[in-house]
Protein backbone atom coordinates (compact mmCIF):
# COMPACT_ATOMS: atom_id res chain seq x y z
CA UNK A 1 0.00 0.00 0.00
CA UNK A 2 1.47 3.33 -1.07
CA UNK A 3 0.92 6.99 -0.27
CA UNK A 4 0.42 9.59 -2.98
CA UNK A 5 3.26 12.09 -3.32
CA UNK A 6 2.93 15.20 -5.49
CA UNK A 7 5.28 18.21 -5.76
CA UNK A 8 3.10 20.38 -3.55
CA UNK A 9 2.52 17.61 -1.00
CA UNK A 10 5.47 15.26 -0.57
CA UNK A 11 5.20 12.19 1.63
CA UNK A 12 7.05 12.91 4.91
CA UNK A 13 10.19 10.80 5.12
CA UNK A 14 10.16 7.57 7.06
CA UNK A 15 6.58 6.60 6.20
CA UNK A 16 5.37 3.04 6.59
CA UNK A 17 1.99 2.29 5.04
CA UNK A 18 -0.10 -0.85 4.89
CA UNK A 19 -3.53 -2.40 5.26
CA UNK A 20 -5.31 -3.93 8.24
CA UNK A 21 -8.71 -5.56 8.58
CA UNK A 22 -11.62 -4.34 10.68
CA UNK A 23 -13.62 -6.97 12.61
CA UNK A 24 -16.15 -7.20 9.76
CA UNK A 25 -13.40 -7.72 7.18
CA UNK A 26 -13.29 -4.15 5.85
CA UNK A 27 -9.80 -3.30 4.60
CA UNK A 28 -8.39 -0.13 6.20
CA UNK A 29 -5.30 1.72 4.97
CA UNK A 30 -2.94 3.02 7.62
CA UNK A 31 0.32 4.96 7.75
CA UNK A 32 2.79 5.64 10.54
CA UNK A 33 5.94 7.64 11.10
CA UNK A 34 8.58 7.13 13.79
CA UNK A 35 9.41 10.05 16.06
CA UNK A 36 12.84 11.66 16.23
CA UNK A 37 15.25 10.19 18.79
CA UNK A 38 13.72 12.29 21.58
CA UNK A 39 10.28 10.77 21.13
CA UNK A 40 7.37 11.97 23.25
CA UNK A 41 4.94 9.21 22.36
CA UNK A 42 2.51 8.85 19.46
CA UNK A 43 -0.24 11.14 18.21
CA UNK A 44 -2.93 9.27 16.29
CA UNK A 45 -4.62 11.55 13.77
CA UNK A 46 -8.27 10.92 12.87
CA UNK A 47 -9.59 12.79 9.85
CA UNK A 48 -12.96 14.28 9.02
CA UNK A 49 -15.58 13.11 6.54
CA UNK A 50 -14.27 12.81 3.00
CA UNK A 51 -10.61 13.26 3.96
CA UNK A 52 -7.58 11.03 3.45
CA UNK A 53 -4.16 10.49 5.00
CA UNK A 54 -2.45 12.59 2.32
CA UNK A 55 -4.32 15.72 3.35
CA UNK A 56 -2.51 15.67 6.71
CA UNK A 57 1.12 15.38 5.59
CA UNK A 58 1.77 18.93 6.85
CA UNK A 59 0.22 18.00 10.21
CA UNK A 60 2.44 14.92 10.34
CA UNK A 61 5.47 17.18 9.88
CA UNK A 62 4.22 19.58 12.56
CA UNK A 63 3.84 16.74 15.04
CA UNK A 64 7.16 15.06 14.27
CA UNK A 65 8.95 18.38 14.74
CA UNK A 66 7.47 18.34 18.24
CA UNK A 67 8.98 14.92 18.92
CA UNK A 68 5.91 12.73 18.35
CA UNK A 69 5.51 9.59 16.31
CA UNK A 70 2.38 9.75 14.17
CA UNK A 71 -0.13 7.12 13.05
CA UNK A 72 -3.25 7.47 10.89
CA UNK A 73 -5.97 5.49 9.16
CA UNK A 74 -8.34 6.16 6.32
CA UNK A 75 -11.85 5.60 7.65
CA UNK A 76 -13.86 2.90 5.92
CA UNK A 77 -15.36 4.32 2.73
CA UNK A 78 -12.69 7.03 2.47
CA UNK A 79 -9.20 7.47 1.06
CA UNK A 80 -7.81 4.11 0.00
CA UNK A 81 -9.70 2.06 2.57
CA UNK A 82 -12.42 -0.22 1.21
CA UNK A 83 -15.52 1.53 -0.12
CA UNK A 84 -18.92 0.47 1.10
CA UNK A 85 -21.08 0.79 -2.02
CA UNK A 86 -20.90 0.02 -5.73
CA UNK A 87 -20.58 3.75 -6.39
CA UNK A 88 -17.25 4.41 -4.63
CA UNK A 89 -17.82 8.17 -4.40
CA UNK A 90 -20.83 7.90 -2.12
CA UNK A 91 -19.93 8.74 1.49
CA UNK A 92 -21.73 5.92 3.27
CA UNK A 93 -21.89 4.22 6.65
CA UNK A 94 -24.75 2.45 8.42
CA UNK A 95 -23.77 3.49 11.96
CA UNK A 96 -20.98 5.49 13.53
CA UNK A 97 -20.25 2.41 15.63
CA UNK A 98 -18.56 1.08 12.48
CA UNK A 99 -16.03 3.91 12.76
CA UNK A 100 -15.45 2.94 16.39
CA UNK A 101 -14.65 -0.59 15.24
CA UNK A 102 -12.13 0.93 12.79
CA UNK A 103 -10.44 2.66 15.74
CA UNK A 104 -10.36 -0.58 17.74
CA UNK A 105 -8.74 -2.47 14.85
CA UNK A 106 -6.22 0.32 14.31
CA UNK A 107 -5.28 0.39 17.99
CA UNK A 108 -4.92 -3.40 18.22
CA UNK A 109 -3.02 -3.95 14.96
CA UNK A 110 -0.95 -0.78 14.57
CA UNK A 111 -0.86 1.51 17.61
CA UNK A 112 -0.16 -0.90 20.46
CA UNK A 113 2.37 -3.16 18.69
CA UNK A 114 4.25 -0.56 16.63
CA UNK A 115 3.80 2.94 18.09
CA UNK A 116 5.65 4.12 21.23
CA UNK A 117 3.55 5.19 24.23
CA UNK A 118 2.05 7.31 25.58
CA UNK A 119 -0.68 7.53 22.94
CA UNK A 120 -2.75 10.62 22.16
CA UNK A 121 -5.60 11.39 19.76
CA UNK A 122 -5.88 14.41 17.44
CA UNK A 123 -9.14 14.45 15.51
CA UNK A 124 -11.01 16.75 13.15
CA UNK A 125 -14.77 17.22 12.62
CA UNK A 126 -16.40 13.81 12.07
CA UNK A 127 -13.29 12.20 13.52
CA UNK A 128 -13.86 14.26 16.65
CA UNK A 129 -17.40 12.89 17.00
CA UNK A 130 -16.10 9.34 16.68
CA UNK A 131 -13.38 9.92 19.27
CA UNK A 132 -15.85 11.37 21.77
CA UNK A 133 -17.77 8.10 21.56
CA UNK A 134 -14.49 6.18 21.92
CA UNK A 135 -13.58 8.24 25.01
CA UNK A 136 -17.05 7.83 26.50
CA UNK A 137 -16.84 4.06 26.05
CA UNK A 138 -13.90 4.06 28.48
CA UNK A 139 -11.00 3.62 26.07
CA UNK A 140 -7.80 3.70 28.10
CA UNK A 141 -5.32 3.74 25.21
CA UNK A 142 -5.38 7.49 24.59
CA UNK A 143 -4.06 9.65 27.41
CA UNK A 144 -5.38 12.92 25.97
CA UNK A 145 -7.75 13.99 23.20
CA UNK A 146 -7.41 17.12 21.04
CA UNK A 147 -10.48 17.76 18.89
CA UNK A 148 -10.53 20.37 16.12
CA UNK A 149 -14.02 21.62 15.22
CA UNK A 150 -15.56 18.31 16.36
CA UNK A 151 -18.95 17.42 14.92
CA UNK A 152 -20.85 17.82 18.18
CA UNK A 153 -23.75 19.60 16.49
CA UNK A 154 -24.66 21.23 13.20
CA UNK A 155 -25.84 24.78 12.55
CA UNK A 156 -29.52 25.10 13.43
CA UNK A 157 -31.01 24.92 9.92
CA UNK A 158 -29.03 21.84 8.91
CA UNK A 159 -29.81 20.11 12.20
CA UNK A 160 -33.50 20.98 12.23
CA UNK A 161 -36.10 18.44 13.28
CA UNK A 162 -37.65 18.35 9.76
CA UNK A 163 -34.25 17.47 8.25
CA UNK A 164 -33.64 14.72 10.80
CA UNK A 165 -37.14 13.36 10.26
CA UNK A 166 -36.68 13.41 6.49
CA UNK A 167 -33.45 11.40 6.68
CA UNK A 168 -35.04 8.81 8.94
CA UNK A 169 -38.11 8.55 6.71
CA UNK A 170 -36.04 8.13 3.55
CA UNK A 171 -33.89 5.52 5.22
CA UNK A 172 -36.72 3.36 6.58
CA UNK A 173 -38.33 3.41 3.14
CA UNK A 174 -35.24 1.79 1.64
CA UNK A 175 -33.45 4.86 0.27
CA UNK A 176 -30.52 4.84 2.67
CA UNK A 177 -27.91 4.27 -0.05
CA UNK A 178 -29.00 7.25 -2.13
CA UNK A 179 -27.28 10.63 -1.99
CA UNK A 180 -28.89 13.07 0.41
CA UNK A 181 -31.32 15.45 -1.33
CA UNK A 182 -29.25 17.90 -3.33
CA UNK A 183 -26.13 15.72 -3.08
CA UNK A 184 -23.93 14.89 -6.04
CA UNK A 185 -20.66 13.28 -7.13
CA UNK A 186 -18.65 16.51 -7.42
CA UNK A 187 -15.27 16.49 -5.68
CA UNK A 188 -13.45 19.64 -4.52
CA UNK A 189 -12.08 21.63 -7.46
CA UNK A 190 -9.19 24.08 -7.47
CA UNK A 191 -11.54 26.73 -8.92
CA UNK A 192 -13.84 26.47 -5.91
CA UNK A 193 -11.81 28.53 -3.45
CA UNK A 194 -13.79 31.82 -3.44
CA UNK A 195 -16.42 31.58 -0.73
CA UNK A 196 -15.50 28.05 0.33
CA UNK A 197 -16.42 27.17 3.95
CA UNK A 198 -13.26 25.19 4.72
CA UNK A 199 -10.25 27.51 4.81
CA UNK A 200 -9.20 31.08 4.05
CA UNK A 201 -5.76 29.93 2.88
CA UNK A 202 -5.68 29.62 -0.93
CA UNK A 203 -2.40 27.70 -1.04
CA UNK A 204 -3.51 24.94 1.32
CA UNK A 205 -6.88 24.76 -0.45
CA UNK A 206 -5.14 24.38 -3.82
CA UNK A 207 -2.81 21.74 -2.38
CA UNK A 208 -5.75 19.69 -1.11
CA UNK A 209 -7.53 20.05 -4.45
CA UNK A 210 -4.34 18.95 -6.25
CA UNK A 211 -4.33 15.72 -4.23
CA UNK A 212 -7.75 14.79 -5.59
CA UNK A 213 -6.84 15.92 -9.09
CA UNK A 214 -3.81 13.64 -9.02
CA UNK A 215 -5.83 10.69 -7.68
CA UNK A 216 -9.63 11.14 -7.66
CA UNK A 217 -10.03 7.69 -6.06
CA UNK A 218 -8.87 9.24 -2.78
CA UNK A 219 -11.97 11.43 -2.57
CA UNK A 220 -15.64 10.99 -1.89
CA UNK A 221 -18.59 13.20 -2.74
CA UNK A 222 -21.84 13.86 -0.90
CA UNK A 223 -22.98 11.57 1.92
CA UNK A 224 -25.81 9.12 1.63
CA UNK A 225 -29.10 9.31 3.47
CA UNK A 226 -27.91 6.53 5.79
CA UNK A 227 -24.67 8.37 6.64
CA UNK A 228 -26.51 11.56 7.59
CA UNK A 229 -29.12 9.63 9.57
CA UNK A 230 -26.29 7.85 11.42
CA UNK A 231 -24.58 11.20 12.05
CA UNK A 232 -27.76 12.64 13.54
CA UNK A 233 -28.04 9.58 15.81
CA UNK A 234 -24.43 9.96 16.94
CA UNK A 235 -24.84 13.68 17.66
CA UNK A 236 -28.13 13.16 19.51
CA UNK A 237 -26.22 11.51 22.33
CA UNK A 238 -24.06 14.61 22.76
CA UNK A 239 -27.07 16.72 23.71
CA UNK A 240 -27.26 15.08 27.13
CA UNK A 241 -24.89 16.73 29.65
CA UNK A 242 -24.41 13.28 31.18
CA UNK A 243 -22.60 12.09 28.06
CA UNK A 244 -19.84 14.67 28.46
CA UNK A 245 -19.69 14.07 32.21
CA UNK A 246 -18.93 10.42 31.48
CA UNK A 247 -15.63 11.29 29.73
CA UNK A 248 -12.81 11.41 32.27
CA UNK A 249 -9.72 11.73 30.10
CA UNK A 250 -8.40 15.27 29.46
CA UNK A 251 -9.98 16.74 26.31
CA UNK A 252 -9.08 19.98 24.49
CA UNK A 253 -11.79 21.16 22.10
CA UNK A 254 -11.22 23.82 19.44
CA UNK A 255 -14.02 25.74 17.74
CA UNK A 256 -13.57 27.89 14.64
CA UNK A 257 -15.14 31.33 14.91
CA UNK A 258 -16.24 31.43 11.25
CA UNK A 259 -17.36 27.80 11.07
CA UNK A 260 -20.49 27.13 8.99
CA UNK A 261 -20.08 23.32 8.91
CA UNK A 262 -20.42 22.49 12.62
CA UNK A 263 -21.81 24.49 15.53
CA UNK A 264 -19.26 26.38 17.62
CA UNK A 265 -21.82 27.06 20.40
CA UNK A 266 -22.55 23.32 20.62
CA UNK A 267 -18.83 22.63 21.04
CA UNK A 268 -18.56 25.24 23.80
CA UNK A 269 -21.59 23.83 25.62
CA UNK A 270 -20.28 20.27 25.42
CA UNK A 271 -16.79 21.28 26.63
CA UNK A 272 -18.36 23.01 29.61
CA UNK A 273 -19.71 19.68 30.87
CA UNK A 274 -16.43 17.75 30.56
CA UNK A 275 -14.85 16.87 33.93
CA UNK A 276 -11.37 17.44 32.46
CA UNK A 277 -12.21 19.60 29.46
CA UNK A 278 -10.63 22.68 27.94
CA UNK A 279 -12.13 24.89 25.25
CA UNK A 280 -10.55 27.33 22.83
CA UNK A 281 -12.36 29.47 20.26
CA UNK A 282 -10.20 30.67 17.37
CA UNK A 283 -11.96 33.81 16.07
CA UNK A 284 -12.06 34.21 12.30
CA UNK A 285 -10.97 30.66 11.48
CA UNK A 286 -13.02 28.50 9.14
CA UNK A 287 -13.87 24.86 9.70
CA UNK A 288 -10.57 23.20 8.78
CA UNK A 289 -8.34 24.90 11.35
CA UNK A 290 -5.34 22.68 10.60
CA UNK A 291 -5.61 23.74 6.93
CA UNK A 292 -6.03 27.42 7.74
CA UNK A 293 -3.75 30.49 7.58
CA UNK A 294 -0.79 30.37 9.95
CA UNK A 295 -2.33 33.17 12.06
CA UNK A 296 -4.99 30.64 13.07
CA UNK A 297 -2.84 27.52 13.04
CA UNK A 298 -0.28 29.16 15.32
CA UNK A 299 -2.98 29.69 17.95
CA UNK A 300 -4.03 26.05 17.69
CA UNK A 301 -0.48 24.73 18.02
CA UNK A 302 0.31 27.00 20.96
CA UNK A 303 -2.73 25.68 22.83
CA UNK A 304 -1.89 22.12 21.75
CA UNK A 305 1.64 22.39 23.15
CA UNK A 306 0.42 23.77 26.48
CA UNK A 307 -2.28 21.11 26.78
CA UNK A 308 0.04 18.21 25.92
CA UNK A 309 2.53 19.41 28.49
CA UNK A 310 -0.15 18.89 31.13
C-alpha positions as CSV (number, residue, x, y, z in Angstrom):
1,X,0.0,0.0,0.0
2,X,1.5,3.3,-1.1
3,X,0.9,7.0,-0.3
4,X,0.4,9.6,-3.0
5,X,3.3,12.1,-3.3
6,X,2.9,15.2,-5.5
7,X,5.3,18.2,-5.8
8,X,3.1,20.4,-3.5
9,X,2.5,17.6,-1.0
10,X,5.5,15.3,-0.6
11,X,5.2,12.2,1.6
12,X,7.0,12.9,4.9
13,X,10.2,10.8,5.1
14,X,10.2,7.6,7.1
15,X,6.6,6.6,6.2
16,X,5.4,3.0,6.6
17,X,2.0,2.3,5.0
18,X,-0.1,-0.8,4.9
19,X,-3.5,-2.4,5.3
20,X,-5.3,-3.9,8.2
21,X,-8.7,-5.6,8.6
22,X,-11.6,-4.3,10.7
23,X,-13.6,-7.0,12.6
24,X,-16.2,-7.2,9.8
25,X,-13.4,-7.7,7.2
26,X,-13.3,-4.2,5.8
27,X,-9.8,-3.3,4.6
28,X,-8.4,-0.1,6.2
29,X,-5.3,1.7,5.0
30,X,-2.9,3.0,7.6
31,X,0.3,5.0,7.8
32,X,2.8,5.6,10.5
33,X,5.9,7.6,11.1
34,X,8.6,7.1,13.8
35,X,9.4,10.1,16.1
36,X,12.8,11.7,16.2
37,X,15.2,10.2,18.8
38,X,13.7,12.3,21.6
39,X,10.3,10.8,21.1
40,X,7.4,12.0,23.3
41,X,4.9,9.2,22.4
42,X,2.5,8.8,19.5
43,X,-0.2,11.1,18.2
44,X,-2.9,9.3,16.3
45,X,-4.6,11.5,13.8
46,X,-8.3,10.9,12.9
47,X,-9.6,12.8,9.9
48,X,-13.0,14.3,9.0
49,X,-15.6,13.1,6.5
50,X,-14.3,12.8,3.0
51,X,-10.6,13.3,4.0
52,X,-7.6,11.0,3.4
53,X,-4.2,10.5,5.0
54,X,-2.4,12.6,2.3
55,X,-4.3,15.7,3.3
56,X,-2.5,15.7,6.7
57,X,1.1,15.4,5.6
58,X,1.8,18.9,6.9
59,X,0.2,18.0,10.2
60,X,2.4,14.9,10.3
61,X,5.5,17.2,9.9
62,X,4.2,19.6,12.6
63,X,3.8,16.7,15.0
64,X,7.2,15.1,14.3
65,X,9.0,18.4,14.7
66,X,7.5,18.3,18.2
67,X,9.0,14.9,18.9
68,X,5.9,12.7,18.4
69,X,5.5,9.6,16.3
70,X,2.4,9.8,14.2
71,X,-0.1,7.1,13.0
72,X,-3.3,7.5,10.9
73,X,-6.0,5.5,9.2
74,X,-8.3,6.2,6.3
75,X,-11.9,5.6,7.7
76,X,-13.9,2.9,5.9
77,X,-15.4,4.3,2.7
78,X,-12.7,7.0,2.5
79,X,-9.2,7.5,1.1
80,X,-7.8,4.1,0.0
81,X,-9.7,2.1,2.6
82,X,-12.4,-0.2,1.2
83,X,-15.5,1.5,-0.1
84,X,-18.9,0.5,1.1
85,X,-21.1,0.8,-2.0
86,X,-20.9,0.0,-5.7
87,X,-20.6,3.7,-6.4
88,X,-17.2,4.4,-4.6
89,X,-17.8,8.2,-4.4
90,X,-20.8,7.9,-2.1
91,X,-19.9,8.7,1.5
92,X,-21.7,5.9,3.3
93,X,-21.9,4.2,6.7
94,X,-24.7,2.4,8.4
95,X,-23.8,3.5,12.0
96,X,-21.0,5.5,13.5
97,X,-20.2,2.4,15.6
98,X,-18.6,1.1,12.5
99,X,-16.0,3.9,12.8
100,X,-15.5,2.9,16.4
101,X,-14.6,-0.6,15.2
102,X,-12.1,0.9,12.8
103,X,-10.4,2.7,15.7
104,X,-10.4,-0.6,17.7
105,X,-8.7,-2.5,14.9
106,X,-6.2,0.3,14.3
107,X,-5.3,0.4,18.0
108,X,-4.9,-3.4,18.2
109,X,-3.0,-4.0,15.0
110,X,-1.0,-0.8,14.6
111,X,-0.9,1.5,17.6
112,X,-0.2,-0.9,20.5
113,X,2.4,-3.2,18.7
114,X,4.2,-0.6,16.6
115,X,3.8,2.9,18.1
116,X,5.7,4.1,21.2
117,X,3.5,5.2,24.2
118,X,2.1,7.3,25.6
119,X,-0.7,7.5,22.9
120,X,-2.7,10.6,22.2
121,X,-5.6,11.4,19.8
122,X,-5.9,14.4,17.4
123,X,-9.1,14.4,15.5
124,X,-11.0,16.8,13.1
125,X,-14.8,17.2,12.6
126,X,-16.4,13.8,12.1
127,X,-13.3,12.2,13.5
128,X,-13.9,14.3,16.7
129,X,-17.4,12.9,17.0
130,X,-16.1,9.3,16.7
131,X,-13.4,9.9,19.3
132,X,-15.9,11.4,21.8
133,X,-17.8,8.1,21.6
134,X,-14.5,6.2,21.9
135,X,-13.6,8.2,25.0
136,X,-17.0,7.8,26.5
137,X,-16.8,4.1,26.1
138,X,-13.9,4.1,28.5
139,X,-11.0,3.6,26.1
140,X,-7.8,3.7,28.1
141,X,-5.3,3.7,25.2
142,X,-5.4,7.5,24.6
143,X,-4.1,9.6,27.4
144,X,-5.4,12.9,26.0
145,X,-7.7,14.0,23.2
146,X,-7.4,17.1,21.0
147,X,-10.5,17.8,18.9
148,X,-10.5,20.4,16.1
149,X,-14.0,21.6,15.2
150,X,-15.6,18.3,16.4
151,X,-19.0,17.4,14.9
152,X,-20.8,17.8,18.2
153,X,-23.8,19.6,16.5
154,X,-24.7,21.2,13.2
155,X,-25.8,24.8,12.5
156,X,-29.5,25.1,13.4
157,X,-31.0,24.9,9.9
158,X,-29.0,21.8,8.9
159,X,-29.8,20.1,12.2
160,X,-33.5,21.0,12.2
161,X,-36.1,18.4,13.3
162,X,-37.7,18.3,9.8
163,X,-34.3,17.5,8.2
164,X,-33.6,14.7,10.8
165,X,-37.1,13.4,10.3
166,X,-36.7,13.4,6.5
167,X,-33.4,11.4,6.7
168,X,-35.0,8.8,8.9
169,X,-38.1,8.5,6.7
170,X,-36.0,8.1,3.5
171,X,-33.9,5.5,5.2
172,X,-36.7,3.4,6.6
173,X,-38.3,3.4,3.1
174,X,-35.2,1.8,1.6
175,X,-33.5,4.9,0.3
176,X,-30.5,4.8,2.7
177,X,-27.9,4.3,0.0
178,X,-29.0,7.3,-2.1
179,X,-27.3,10.6,-2.0
180,X,-28.9,13.1,0.4
181,X,-31.3,15.4,-1.3
182,X,-29.2,17.9,-3.3
183,X,-26.1,15.7,-3.1
184,X,-23.9,14.9,-6.0
185,X,-20.7,13.3,-7.1
186,X,-18.6,16.5,-7.4
187,X,-15.3,16.5,-5.7
188,X,-13.5,19.6,-4.5
189,X,-12.1,21.6,-7.5
190,X,-9.2,24.1,-7.5
191,X,-11.5,26.7,-8.9
192,X,-13.8,26.5,-5.9
193,X,-11.8,28.5,-3.4
194,X,-13.8,31.8,-3.4
195,X,-16.4,31.6,-0.7
196,X,-15.5,28.0,0.3
197,X,-16.4,27.2,3.9
198,X,-13.3,25.2,4.7
199,X,-10.3,27.5,4.8
200,X,-9.2,31.1,4.1
201,X,-5.8,29.9,2.9
202,X,-5.7,29.6,-0.9
203,X,-2.4,27.7,-1.0
204,X,-3.5,24.9,1.3
205,X,-6.9,24.8,-0.4
206,X,-5.1,24.4,-3.8
207,X,-2.8,21.7,-2.4
208,X,-5.7,19.7,-1.1
209,X,-7.5,20.1,-4.5
210,X,-4.3,18.9,-6.2
211,X,-4.3,15.7,-4.2
212,X,-7.7,14.8,-5.6
213,X,-6.8,15.9,-9.1
214,X,-3.8,13.6,-9.0
215,X,-5.8,10.7,-7.7
216,X,-9.6,11.1,-7.7
217,X,-10.0,7.7,-6.1
218,X,-8.9,9.2,-2.8
219,X,-12.0,11.4,-2.6
220,X,-15.6,11.0,-1.9
221,X,-18.6,13.2,-2.7
222,X,-21.8,13.9,-0.9
223,X,-23.0,11.6,1.9
224,X,-25.8,9.1,1.6
225,X,-29.1,9.3,3.5
226,X,-27.9,6.5,5.8
227,X,-24.7,8.4,6.6
228,X,-26.5,11.6,7.6
229,X,-29.1,9.6,9.6
230,X,-26.3,7.9,11.4
231,X,-24.6,11.2,12.0
232,X,-27.8,12.6,13.5
233,X,-28.0,9.6,15.8
234,X,-24.4,10.0,16.9
235,X,-24.8,13.7,17.7
236,X,-28.1,13.2,19.5
237,X,-26.2,11.5,22.3
238,X,-24.1,14.6,22.8
239,X,-27.1,16.7,23.7
240,X,-27.3,15.1,27.1
241,X,-24.9,16.7,29.6
242,X,-24.4,13.3,31.2
243,X,-22.6,12.1,28.1
244,X,-19.8,14.7,28.5
245,X,-19.7,14.1,32.2
246,X,-18.9,10.4,31.5
247,X,-15.6,11.3,29.7
248,X,-12.8,11.4,32.3
249,X,-9.7,11.7,30.1
250,X,-8.4,15.3,29.5
251,X,-10.0,16.7,26.3
252,X,-9.1,20.0,24.5
253,X,-11.8,21.2,22.1
254,X,-11.2,23.8,19.4
255,X,-14.0,25.7,17.7
256,X,-13.6,27.9,14.6
257,X,-15.1,31.3,14.9
258,X,-16.2,31.4,11.3
259,X,-17.4,27.8,11.1
260,X,-20.5,27.1,9.0
261,X,-20.1,23.3,8.9
262,X,-20.4,22.5,12.6
263,X,-21.8,24.5,15.5
264,X,-19.3,26.4,17.6
265,X,-21.8,27.1,20.4
266,X,-22.6,23.3,20.6
267,X,-18.8,22.6,21.0
268,X,-18.6,25.2,23.8
269,X,-21.6,23.8,25.6
270,X,-20.3,20.3,25.4
271,X,-16.8,21.3,26.6
272,X,-18.4,23.0,29.6
273,X,-19.7,19.7,30.9
274,X,-16.4,17.8,30.6
275,X,-14.8,16.9,33.9
276,X,-11.4,17.4,32.5
277,X,-12.2,19.6,29.5
278,X,-10.6,22.7,27.9
279,X,-12.1,24.9,25.3
280,X,-10.5,27.3,22.8
281,X,-12.4,29.5,20.3
282,X,-10.2,30.7,17.4
283,X,-12.0,33.8,16.1
284,X,-12.1,34.2,12.3
285,X,-11.0,30.7,11.5
286,X,-13.0,28.5,9.1
287,X,-13.9,24.9,9.7
288,X,-10.6,23.2,8.8
289,X,-8.3,24.9,11.3
290,X,-5.3,22.7,10.6
291,X,-5.6,23.7,6.9
292,X,-6.0,27.4,7.7
293,X,-3.7,30.5,7.6
294,X,-0.8,30.4,10.0
295,X,-2.3,33.2,12.1
296,X,-5.0,30.6,13.1
297,X,-2.8,27.5,13.0
298,X,-0.3,29.2,15.3
299,X,-3.0,29.7,17.9
300,X,-4.0,26.0,17.7
301,X,-0.5,24.7,18.0
302,X,0.3,27.0,21.0
303,X,-2.7,25.7,22.8
304,X,-1.9,22.1,21.8
305,X,1.6,22.4,23.1
306,X,0.4,23.8,26.5
307,X,-2.3,21.1,26.8
308,X,0.0,18.2,25.9
309,X,2.5,19.4,28.5
310,X,-0.1,18.9,31.1
